[in-house]
Amino acid sequence: MSCAASGVKTRPSIPHDDTPSDKPTPMFQEATIERNAPKTKGVHLLEAAGLRVTRSRRAIADILFGKSYHHFTADEIFAAAMETGQRLSLATVYNTLSDFAAHGLIRRLATVGGAAQFDIGTGDHHHFHIEADNRMIDIPPDEIGFARLPVPPQGYRIANIDVVIRLEPAPPQHQGETG
């Protein structure tokens, strides 16, 4: 049973022009802010979420939603901002990503160890986590199903289901080896 079929209330997915991939994508896009610059996709998303458009929020939104970003860390966004000439502190990037997550523009992924991972795909979907390099790969929606979900405690409802399958390198197969 999929999340939707199981009766779990899902958050609407914000449309993005990227295609999930297991290959790293270029993350450095032009994010320079000019006075009276035309509204970008990032600005439209900030306004739709009810967030005030500041220079730092716009710079980060333009990096995130400008091209083919999907999974990222705050350090990667900080590096992209520095490469495009933005003057942002790492703390500003972390705070802005937290604001974006609180307003449903992105979501923080549940990972153990390594830097916090974020995702611009806000609808229900699941991930492989390659622990060796702290990389996330989307799992196709039809690859995971739930036969049964637990009943939440009184006064609560299930808001989202995040499945993260942690991966490690498989040991080399021993050819010609006998018991």
Biotite code that builds the C-alpha atoms (Angstrom):
import biotite.structure as struc

atoms = struc.array([
    struc.Atom([0.000, 0.000, 0.000], chain_id="A", res_id=1, res_name="MET", atom_name="CA", element="C"),
    struc.Atom([1.402, 3.412, -0.877], chain_id="A", res_id=2, res_name="SER", atom_name="CA", element="C"),
    struc.Atom([1.410, 6.292, 1.585], chain_id="A", res_id=3, res_name="CYS", atom_name="CA", element="C"),
    struc.Atom([-1.610, 7.873, -0.109], chain_id="A", res_id=4, res_name="ALA", atom_name="CA", element="C"),
    struc.Atom([-3.483, 4.560, -0.221], chain_id="A", res_id=5, res_name="ALA", atom_name="CA", element="C"),
    struc.Atom([-2.763, 3.966, 3.463], chain_id="A", res_id=6, res_name="SER", atom_name="CA", element="C"),
    struc.Atom([-4.716, 7.072, 4.474], chain_id="A", res_id=7, res_name="GLY", atom_name="CA", element="C"),
    struc.Atom([-1.619, 9.032, 5.496], chain_id="A", res_id=8, res_name="VAL", atom_name="CA", element="C"),
    struc.Atom([-2.158, 12.743, 4.964], chain_id="A", res_id=9, res_name="LYS", atom_name="CA", element="C"),
    struc.Atom([0.586, 13.807, 2.580], chain_id="A", res_id=10, res_name="THR", atom_name="CA", element="C"),
    struc.Atom([2.036, 17.228, 2.043], chain_id="A", res_id=11, res_name="ARG", atom_name="CA", element="C"),
    struc.Atom([1.576, 18.594, -1.469], chain_id="A", res_id=12, res_name="PRO", atom_name="CA", element="C"),
    struc.Atom([4.702, 18.393, -3.542], chain_id="A", res_id=13, res_name="SER", atom_name="CA", element="C"),
    struc.Atom([6.097, 21.665, -4.792], chain_id="A", res_id=14, res_name="ILE", atom_name="CA", element="C"),
    struc.Atom([6.812, 21.241, -8.510], chain_id="A", res_id=15, res_name="PRO", atom_name="CA", element="C"),
    struc.Atom([10.471, 21.410, -9.477], chain_id="A", res_id=16, res_name="HIS", atom_name="CA", element="C"),
    struc.Atom([12.078, 21.133, -12.869], chain_id="A", res_id=17, res_name="ASP", atom_name="CA", element="C"),
    struc.Atom([14.626, 18.542, -11.797], chain_id="A", res_id=18, res_name="ASP", atom_name="CA", element="C"),
    struc.Atom([14.709, 14.837, -12.342], chain_id="A", res_id=19, res_name="THR", atom_name="CA", element="C"),
    struc.Atom([15.956, 12.691, -9.444], chain_id="A", res_id=20, res_name="PRO", atom_name="CA", element="C"),
    struc.Atom([19.180, 10.944, -10.225], chain_id="A", res_id=21, res_name="SER", atom_name="CA", element="C"),
    struc.Atom([21.704, 8.804, -8.447], chain_id="A", res_id=22, res_name="ASP", atom_name="CA", element="C"),
    struc.Atom([24.468, 10.875, -10.049], chain_id="A", res_id=23, res_name="LYS", atom_name="CA", element="C"),
    struc.Atom([25.693, 14.114, -8.493], chain_id="A", res_id=24, res_name="PRO", atom_name="CA", element="C"),
    struc.Atom([24.455, 17.165, -10.383], chain_id="A", res_id=25, res_name="THR", atom_name="CA", element="C"),
    struc.Atom([26.188, 20.498, -10.798], chain_id="A", res_id=26, res_name="PRO", atom_name="CA", element="C"),
    struc.Atom([25.171, 22.700, -7.922], chain_id="A", res_id=27, res_name="MET", atom_name="CA", element="C"),
    struc.Atom([26.755, 26.000, -8.779], chain_id="A", res_id=28, res_name="PHE", atom_name="CA", element="C"),
    struc.Atom([24.328, 28.256, -10.553], chain_id="A", res_id=29, res_name="GLN", atom_name="CA", element="C"),
    struc.Atom([24.260, 31.984, -10.941], chain_id="A", res_id=30, res_name="GLU", atom_name="CA", element="C"),
    struc.Atom([22.606, 33.453, -7.861], chain_id="A", res_id=31, res_name="ALA", atom_name="CA", element="C"),
    struc.Atom([23.728, 37.060, -7.994], chain_id="A", res_id=32, res_name="THR", atom_name="CA", element="C"),
    struc.Atom([21.002, 39.414, -6.833], chain_id="A", res_id=33, res_name="ILE", atom_name="CA", element="C"),
    struc.Atom([20.461, 42.666, -8.692], chain_id="A", res_id=34, res_name="GLU", atom_name="CA", element="C"),
    struc.Atom([18.197, 45.440, -7.527], chain_id="A", res_id=35, res_name="ARG", atom_name="CA", element="C"),
    struc.Atom([14.864, 45.217, -9.384], chain_id="A", res_id=36, res_name="ASN", atom_name="CA", element="C"),
    struc.Atom([15.887, 41.886, -10.920], chain_id="A", res_id=37, res_name="ALA", atom_name="CA", element="C"),
    struc.Atom([13.018, 39.911, -12.450], chain_id="A", res_id=38, res_name="PRO", atom_name="CA", element="C"),
    struc.Atom([11.290, 37.456, -10.155], chain_id="A", res_id=39, res_name="LYS", atom_name="CA", element="C"),
    struc.Atom([12.831, 34.011, -10.250], chain_id="A", res_id=40, res_name="THR", atom_name="CA", element="C"),
    struc.Atom([11.238, 30.669, -9.478], chain_id="A", res_id=41, res_name="LYS", atom_name="CA", element="C"),
    struc.Atom([12.831, 30.913, -6.015], chain_id="A", res_id=42, res_name="GLY", atom_name="CA", element="C"),
    struc.Atom([11.223, 34.308, -5.364], chain_id="A", res_id=43, res_name="VAL", atom_name="CA", element="C"),
    struc.Atom([7.804, 33.010, -6.438], chain_id="A", res_id=44, res_name="HIS", atom_name="CA", element="C"),
    struc.Atom([8.184, 30.032, -4.074], chain_id="A", res_id=45, res_name="LEU", atom_name="CA", element="C"),
    struc.Atom([9.247, 32.296, -1.176], chain_id="A", res_id=46, res_name="LEU", atom_name="CA", element="C"),
    struc.Atom([6.245, 34.556, -1.735], chain_id="A", res_id=47, res_name="GLU", atom_name="CA", element="C"),
    struc.Atom([3.861, 31.597, -2.047], chain_id="A", res_id=48, res_name="ALA", atom_name="CA", element="C"),
    struc.Atom([5.188, 30.250, 1.273], chain_id="A", res_id=49, res_name="ALA", atom_name="CA", element="C"),
    struc.Atom([4.614, 33.634, 2.951], chain_id="A", res_id=50, res_name="GLY", atom_name="CA", element="C"),
    struc.Atom([8.309, 34.298, 3.523], chain_id="A", res_id=51, res_name="LEU", atom_name="CA", element="C"),
    struc.Atom([9.732, 37.800, 3.221], chain_id="A", res_id=52, res_name="ARG", atom_name="CA", element="C"),
    struc.Atom([12.151, 37.954, 0.292], chain_id="A", res_id=53, res_name="VAL", atom_name="CA", element="C"),
    struc.Atom([15.518, 39.017, 1.695], chain_id="A", res_id=54, res_name="THR", atom_name="CA", element="C"),
    struc.Atom([18.830, 39.086, -0.145], chain_id="A", res_id=55, res_name="ARG", atom_name="CA", element="C"),
    struc.Atom([20.076, 35.940, 1.594], chain_id="A", res_id=56, res_name="SER", atom_name="CA", element="C"),
    struc.Atom([16.790, 34.023, 1.200], chain_id="A", res_id=57, res_name="ARG", atom_name="CA", element="C"),
    struc.Atom([16.635, 34.934, -2.465], chain_id="A", res_id=58, res_name="ARG", atom_name="CA", element="C"),
    struc.Atom([20.252, 33.919, -3.068], chain_id="A", res_id=59, res_name="ALA", atom_name="CA", element="C"),
    struc.Atom([19.708, 30.536, -1.406], chain_id="A", res_id=60, res_name="ILE", atom_name="CA", element="C"),
    struc.Atom([16.321, 29.986, -3.085], chain_id="A", res_id=61, res_name="ALA", atom_name="CA", element="C"),
    struc.Atom([17.814, 30.822, -6.484], chain_id="A", res_id=62, res_name="ASP", atom_name="CA", element="C"),
    struc.Atom([20.588, 28.278, -5.916], chain_id="A", res_id=63, res_name="ILE", atom_name="CA", element="C"),
    struc.Atom([18.177, 25.580, -4.714], chain_id="A", res_id=64, res_name="LEU", atom_name="CA", element="C"),
    struc.Atom([15.382, 26.021, -7.219], chain_id="A", res_id=65, res_name="PHE", atom_name="CA", element="C"),
    struc.Atom([17.315, 27.489, -10.146], chain_id="A", res_id=66, res_name="GLY", atom_name="CA", element="C"),
    struc.Atom([18.248, 24.309, -11.951], chain_id="A", res_id=67, res_name="LYS", atom_name="CA", element="C"),
    struc.Atom([18.774, 20.676, -11.095], chain_id="A", res_id=68, res_name="SER", atom_name="CA", element="C"),
    struc.Atom([19.290, 20.568, -7.351], chain_id="A", res_id=69, res_name="TYR", atom_name="CA", element="C"),
    struc.Atom([17.750, 17.764, -5.364], chain_id="A", res_id=70, res_name="HIS", atom_name="CA", element="C"),
    struc.Atom([19.611, 16.552, -2.254], chain_id="A", res_id=71, res_name="HIS", atom_name="CA", element="C"),
    struc.Atom([22.107, 18.831, -0.560], chain_id="A", res_id=72, res_name="PHE", atom_name="CA", element="C"),
    struc.Atom([23.844, 19.855, 2.653], chain_id="A", res_id=73, res_name="THR", atom_name="CA", element="C"),
    struc.Atom([24.131, 23.358, 4.089], chain_id="A", res_id=74, res_name="ALA", atom_name="CA", element="C"),
    struc.Atom([27.874, 23.251, 3.368], chain_id="A", res_id=75, res_name="ASP", atom_name="CA", element="C"),
    struc.Atom([27.168, 22.592, -0.329], chain_id="A", res_id=76, res_name="GLU", atom_name="CA", element="C"),
    struc.Atom([24.749, 25.533, -0.511], chain_id="A", res_id=77, res_name="ILE", atom_name="CA", element="C"),
    struc.Atom([27.263, 27.727, 1.322], chain_id="A", res_id=78, res_name="PHE", atom_name="CA", element="C"),
    struc.Atom([29.999, 26.745, -1.180], chain_id="A", res_id=79, res_name="ALA", atom_name="CA", element="C"),
    struc.Atom([27.658, 27.447, -4.110], chain_id="A", res_id=80, res_name="ALA", atom_name="CA", element="C"),
    struc.Atom([26.806, 30.873, -2.680], chain_id="A", res_id=81, res_name="ALA", atom_name="CA", element="C"),
    struc.Atom([30.478, 31.724, -2.211], chain_id="A", res_id=82, res_name="MET", atom_name="CA", element="C"),
    struc.Atom([31.270, 30.630, -5.762], chain_id="A", res_id=83, res_name="GLU", atom_name="CA", element="C"),
    struc.Atom([28.591, 32.947, -7.145], chain_id="A", res_id=84, res_name="THR", atom_name="CA", element="C"),
    struc.Atom([29.881, 35.897, -5.108], chain_id="A", res_id=85, res_name="GLY", atom_name="CA", element="C"),
    struc.Atom([27.219, 35.927, -2.396], chain_id="A", res_id=86, res_name="GLN", atom_name="CA", element="C"),
    struc.Atom([28.304, 37.103, 1.042], chain_id="A", res_id=87, res_name="ARG", atom_name="CA", element="C"),
    struc.Atom([26.521, 34.737, 3.413], chain_id="A", res_id=88, res_name="LEU", atom_name="CA", element="C"),
    struc.Atom([27.637, 33.138, 6.633], chain_id="A", res_id=89, res_name="SER", atom_name="CA", element="C"),
    struc.Atom([27.276, 29.398, 7.143], chain_id="A", res_id=90, res_name="LEU", atom_name="CA", element="C"),
    struc.Atom([24.954, 30.174, 10.088], chain_id="A", res_id=91, res_name="ALA", atom_name="CA", element="C"),
    struc.Atom([22.714, 32.197, 7.732], chain_id="A", res_id=92, res_name="THR", atom_name="CA", element="C"),
    struc.Atom([22.568, 29.249, 5.347], chain_id="A", res_id=93, res_name="VAL", atom_name="CA", element="C"),
    struc.Atom([21.600, 26.849, 8.167], chain_id="A", res_id=94, res_name="TYR", atom_name="CA", element="C"),
    struc.Atom([18.972, 29.271, 9.528], chain_id="A", res_id=95, res_name="ASN", atom_name="CA", element="C"),
    struc.Atom([17.539, 29.894, 6.065], chain_id="A", res_id=96, res_name="THR", atom_name="CA", element="C"),
    struc.Atom([17.319, 26.177, 5.298], chain_id="A", res_id=97, res_name="LEU", atom_name="CA", element="C"),
    struc.Atom([15.520, 25.684, 8.625], chain_id="A", res_id=98, res_name="SER", atom_name="CA", element="C"),
    struc.Atom([13.071, 28.480, 7.691], chain_id="A", res_id=99, res_name="ASP", atom_name="CA", element="C"),
    struc.Atom([12.509, 26.911, 4.266], chain_id="A", res_id=100, res_name="PHE", atom_name="CA", element="C"),
    struc.Atom([11.847, 23.510, 5.875], chain_id="A", res_id=101, res_name="ALA", atom_name="CA", element="C"),
    struc.Atom([9.431, 25.020, 8.420], chain_id="A", res_id=102, res_name="ALA", atom_name="CA", element="C"),
    struc.Atom([7.474, 26.594, 5.542], chain_id="A", res_id=103, res_name="HIS", atom_name="CA", element="C"),
    struc.Atom([7.373, 23.424, 3.433], chain_id="A", res_id=104, res_name="GLY", atom_name="CA", element="C"),
    struc.Atom([9.742, 24.536, 0.658], chain_id="A", res_id=105, res_name="LEU", atom_name="CA", element="C"),
    struc.Atom([12.267, 21.790, 1.452], chain_id="A", res_id=106, res_name="ILE", atom_name="CA", element="C"),
    struc.Atom([12.495, 19.005, 3.971], chain_id="A", res_id=107, res_name="ARG", atom_name="CA", element="C"),
    struc.Atom([15.240, 17.812, 6.226], chain_id="A", res_id=108, res_name="ARG", atom_name="CA", element="C"),
    struc.Atom([16.044, 14.145, 5.724], chain_id="A", res_id=109, res_name="LEU", atom_name="CA", element="C"),
    struc.Atom([16.543, 11.681, 8.536], chain_id="A", res_id=110, res_name="ALA", atom_name="CA", element="C"),
    struc.Atom([20.170, 10.590, 8.340], chain_id="A", res_id=111, res_name="THR", atom_name="CA", element="C"),
    struc.Atom([22.560, 9.257, 10.938], chain_id="A", res_id=112, res_name="VAL", atom_name="CA", element="C"),
    struc.Atom([26.042, 10.735, 11.038], chain_id="A", res_id=113, res_name="GLY", atom_name="CA", element="C"),
    struc.Atom([27.473, 13.129, 8.520], chain_id="A", res_id=114, res_name="GLY", atom_name="CA", element="C"),
    struc.Atom([26.079, 16.512, 7.627], chain_id="A", res_id=115, res_name="ALA", atom_name="CA", element="C"),
    struc.Atom([22.325, 17.127, 7.659], chain_id="A", res_id=116, res_name="ALA", atom_name="CA", element="C"),
    struc.Atom([20.750, 16.432, 4.271], chain_id="A", res_id=117, res_name="GLN", atom_name="CA", element="C"),
    struc.Atom([17.911, 18.436, 2.752], chain_id="A", res_id=118, res_name="PHE", atom_name="CA", element="C"),
    struc.Atom([15.639, 17.705, -0.200], chain_id="A", res_id=119, res_name="ASP", atom_name="CA", element="C"),
    struc.Atom([13.622, 20.004, -2.466], chain_id="A", res_id=120, res_name="ILE", atom_name="CA", element="C"),
    struc.Atom([11.197, 17.126, -3.079], chain_id="A", res_id=121, res_name="GLY", atom_name="CA", element="C"),
    struc.Atom([8.648, 17.762, -0.336], chain_id="A", res_id=122, res_name="THR", atom_name="CA", element="C"),
    struc.Atom([6.081, 15.112, -1.247], chain_id="A", res_id=123, res_name="GLY", atom_name="CA", element="C"),
    struc.Atom([6.177, 11.642, 0.251], chain_id="A", res_id=124, res_name="ASP", atom_name="CA", element="C"),
    struc.Atom([9.086, 9.685, -1.143], chain_id="A", res_id=125, res_name="HIS", atom_name="CA", element="C"),
    struc.Atom([11.889, 7.546, 0.217], chain_id="A", res_id=126, res_name="HIS", atom_name="CA", element="C"),
    struc.Atom([15.659, 7.338, -0.052], chain_id="A", res_id=127, res_name="HIS", atom_name="CA", element="C"),
    struc.Atom([18.712, 5.159, -0.170], chain_id="A", res_id=128, res_name="PHE", atom_name="CA", element="C"),
    struc.Atom([21.467, 6.683, 1.970], chain_id="A", res_id=129, res_name="HIS", atom_name="CA", element="C"),
    struc.Atom([25.001, 5.778, 0.903], chain_id="A", res_id=130, res_name="ILE", atom_name="CA", element="C"),
    struc.Atom([26.729, 6.173, 4.242], chain_id="A", res_id=131, res_name="GLU", atom_name="CA", element="C"),
    struc.Atom([30.303, 6.167, 2.943], chain_id="A", res_id=132, res_name="ALA", atom_name="CA", element="C"),
    struc.Atom([29.841, 9.502, 1.168], chain_id="A", res_id=133, res_name="ASP", atom_name="CA", element="C"),
    struc.Atom([26.628, 10.761, 2.847], chain_id="A", res_id=134, res_name="ASN", atom_name="CA", element="C"),
    struc.Atom([24.757, 10.713, -0.482], chain_id="A", res_id=135, res_name="ARG", atom_name="CA", element="C"),
    struc.Atom([21.005, 10.312, -0.947], chain_id="A", res_id=136, res_name="MET", atom_name="CA", element="C"),
    struc.Atom([19.277, 8.601, -3.869], chain_id="A", res_id=137, res_name="ILE", atom_name="CA", element="C"),
    struc.Atom([15.502, 8.724, -4.381], chain_id="A", res_id=138, res_name="ASP", atom_name="CA", element="C"),
    struc.Atom([13.669, 5.415, -4.352], chain_id="A", res_id=139, res_name="ILE", atom_name="CA", element="C"),
    struc.Atom([10.933, 5.222, -7.005], chain_id="A", res_id=140, res_name="PRO", atom_name="CA", element="C"),
    struc.Atom([7.515, 5.596, -5.315], chain_id="A", res_id=141, res_name="PRO", atom_name="CA", element="C"),
    struc.Atom([6.214, 2.237, -6.521], chain_id="A", res_id=142, res_name="ASP", atom_name="CA", element="C"),
    struc.Atom([9.197, 0.382, -5.032], chain_id="A", res_id=143, res_name="GLU", atom_name="CA", element="C"),
    struc.Atom([7.997, 0.673, -1.422], chain_id="A", res_id=144, res_name="ILE", atom_name="CA", element="C"),
    struc.Atom([4.601, -0.204, -0.020], chain_id="A", res_id=145, res_name="GLY", atom_name="CA", element="C"),
    struc.Atom([3.082, -0.683, 3.401], chain_id="A", res_id=146, res_name="PHE", atom_name="CA", element="C"),
    struc.Atom([0.717, -3.524, 4.179], chain_id="A", res_id=147, res_name="ALA", atom_name="CA", element="C"),
    struc.Atom([-0.158, -2.034, 7.552], chain_id="A", res_id=148, res_name="ARG", atom_name="CA", element="C"),
    struc.Atom([0.678, 1.062, 9.569], chain_id="A", res_id=149, res_name="LEU", atom_name="CA", element="C"),
    struc.Atom([0.485, 1.415, 13.346], chain_id="A", res_id=150, res_name="PRO", atom_name="CA", element="C"),
    struc.Atom([-2.329, 3.462, 14.840], chain_id="A", res_id=151, res_name="VAL", atom_name="CA", element="C"),
    struc.Atom([-0.831, 6.672, 16.221], chain_id="A", res_id=152, res_name="PRO", atom_name="CA", element="C"),
    struc.Atom([-1.347, 7.538, 19.895], chain_id="A", res_id=153, res_name="PRO", atom_name="CA", element="C"),
    struc.Atom([-4.521, 9.375, 20.904], chain_id="A", res_id=154, res_name="GLN", atom_name="CA", element="C"),
    struc.Atom([-4.468, 12.977, 19.710], chain_id="A", res_id=155, res_name="GLY", atom_name="CA", element="C"),
    struc.Atom([-1.919, 12.431, 16.930], chain_id="A", res_id=156, res_name="TYR", atom_name="CA", element="C"),
    struc.Atom([-2.003, 11.645, 13.230], chain_id="A", res_id=157, res_name="ARG", atom_name="CA", element="C"),
    struc.Atom([0.724, 10.434, 10.916], chain_id="A", res_id=158, res_name="ILE", atom_name="CA", element="C"),
    struc.Atom([2.083, 13.502, 9.130], chain_id="A", res_id=159, res_name="ALA", atom_name="CA", element="C"),
    struc.Atom([4.659, 11.856, 6.909], chain_id="A", res_id=160, res_name="ASN", atom_name="CA", element="C"),
    struc.Atom([6.511, 8.601, 6.432], chain_id="A", res_id=161, res_name="ILE", atom_name="CA", element="C"),
    struc.Atom([10.204, 8.761, 5.620], chain_id="A", res_id=162, res_name="ASP", atom_name="CA", element="C"),
    struc.Atom([11.923, 5.504, 4.785], chain_id="A", res_id=163, res_name="VAL", atom_name="CA", element="C"),
    struc.Atom([15.700, 5.747, 4.591], chain_id="A", res_id=164, res_name="VAL", atom_name="CA", element="C"),
    struc.Atom([17.498, 2.581, 3.603], chain_id="A", res_id=165, res_name="ILE", atom_name="CA", element="C"),
    struc.Atom([21.143, 2.818, 4.574], chain_id="A", res_id=166, res_name="ARG", atom_name="CA", element="C"),
    struc.Atom([23.603, 1.302, 2.122], chain_id="A", res_id=167, res_name="LEU", atom_name="CA", element="C"),
    struc.Atom([27.194, 0.176, 2.480], chain_id="A", res_id=168, res_name="GLU", atom_name="CA", element="C"),
    struc.Atom([29.487, -1.375, -0.127], chain_id="A", res_id=169, res_name="PRO", atom_name="CA", element="C"),
    struc.Atom([28.783, -5.053, -0.704], chain_id="A", res_id=170, res_name="ALA", atom_name="CA", element="C"),
    struc.Atom([31.732, -7.347, 0.078], chain_id="A", res_id=171, res_name="PRO", atom_name="CA", element="C"),
    struc.Atom([33.475, -8.634, -3.025], chain_id="A", res_id=172, res_name="PRO", atom_name="CA", element="C"),
    struc.Atom([32.149, -11.993, -4.154], chain_id="A", res_id=173, res_name="GLN", atom_name="CA", element="C"),
    struc.Atom([34.650, -14.816, -3.824], chain_id="A", res_id=174, res_name="HIS", atom_name="CA", element="C"),
    struc.Atom([34.697, -16.689, -7.097], chain_id="A", res_id=175, res_name="GLN", atom_name="CA", element="C"),
    struc.Atom([35.759, -20.308, -7.135], chain_id="A", res_id=176, res_name="GLY", atom_name="CA", element="C"),
    struc.Atom([35.718, -20.516, -3.351], chain_id="A", res_id=177, res_name="GLU", atom_name="CA", element="C"),
    struc.Atom([34.264, -23.644, -1.813], chain_id="A", res_id=178, res_name="THR", atom_name="CA", element="C"),
    struc.Atom([32.875, -24.001, 1.698], chain_id="A", res_id=179, res_name="GLY", atom_name="CA", element="C"),
])
